[in-house]
């Protein structure tokens, strides 16, 4: 298991438009999604040096999330979350991640603001 000493990176409210869903309308017309990520990073770095080359950039994490999200049309938001978690394994410093994928205004008869799934993964 990776070292569990480090810090959290939180990236919240990533707003993306995608064509994920079970219904044909979702796959054709698309809809808004929101993604939150909590990333546990292991490090022994002393940040007093203020050296950006010694951190895991949240910009790189965001790029990975977007790449996963747009990689294909998924039927399930569970599959979107799993794809994101799988792709985050490319970053050696990440030892645990939690991803929340929200479908904003889902096409169901009951009025609600969103549905969501939360997936977590510990990287070995």
N, C-alpha and C positions, 0 to 999 in steps of 0.2 A: 504494500500500500504506500502511496505517496505520503510525504511528510505533511502533517496536519497543522503546522505552524505557519501563520500567514495572515491574510486579511480577506475581506469580502469586496467584491465588485458588484454593484447593483446597477442594472440598466433597466429602467422602468418606462412603460408607456410607449414602446416601439410601435408605431402605427404603420401598418402595411395593408395594401389592398391585394387580395388574392382570390383565386378561383377554386377554393377548397370547399368541399361539402358533398353530401350524398345526393341532393336534389339537382336536377339538370339546370335549374335557374341559377343555383350557386356556382356551378361549373361554367356557365355561360356568361352571366352578368357580373359575377364576382361580388365581393363584399369586404367590409372593413374588419380587420383583426387588430388585436393589441397583444403584445408580448412583453412579459417581464422576465428578467433573468437575474438570478442570484448566483454568483460564482465564487467559490472558495479557492483561493490561490495560495499555494505553499511558497514560502520564500524565507531566506535568511538575510535578505538585503537590508542594509542600513539606509533608510531613505533620507537621512540628513544631508546626504550628498546631492540630493535633488536631481538625479540622473534619470532621464526618461528612458534610456536604453536598458535600464534594469527592472522595468515593470512589464506586466502584461497589459498591453494597450486595450482599453475598452473599445476603441475604434476597430481593432482587429476582431474582437469578439462580436461586435455588431455586424461587421462584414460577413462573418461566418454564419450568424443567425439569418441574415438576409439571403445568403446563398442557399442555405438549407430550405428556407421558406419558399423560395422561388424555383427550387430544383425540379418540381413537378406539381401536377394537380393532385392533391390528396383528397380522399373522401372523408377521412377522419382527422379531427384536430389532435387526437391522440397520436396519430402517425406524424403529424407536423412536429409535435413536441419531441417525439422519439428521434426523428431525423436531426433536429437541432442538437439534442444531447449527444448523439453519435458523432456528429461533425465537430463538436467541441473537444473531442478526445485528441484532436491534432495539437492542442496546446499542452505541453508537458507540465506547466505550472499549475494547471487546474486539477484539483483532486476531488472536488464535488461540485455539482451544479444542480440548480432547480430552475425549471422553465414553466411559466404559466402562459398558456395560449388561450386568449379570449376571442370568441366570435361575437362581435358587436351586432346587436339587432338580428338575432337568428330568425330564419323564416319559419316560425311556429305560431300557432294561433294565440297563445298566451302572451300578453305583453310583458316583456322584461328587457333589461338593458344589455345583458350579455349572458353567455354560457362560457364555462372555462374548464380546462383540465390543468393539473399541475403534475409534472413528472420530475423525479429526482434521480440522480445517478452518482455513484461513487466510482471514481476511476482508479483502477488498480495500477 
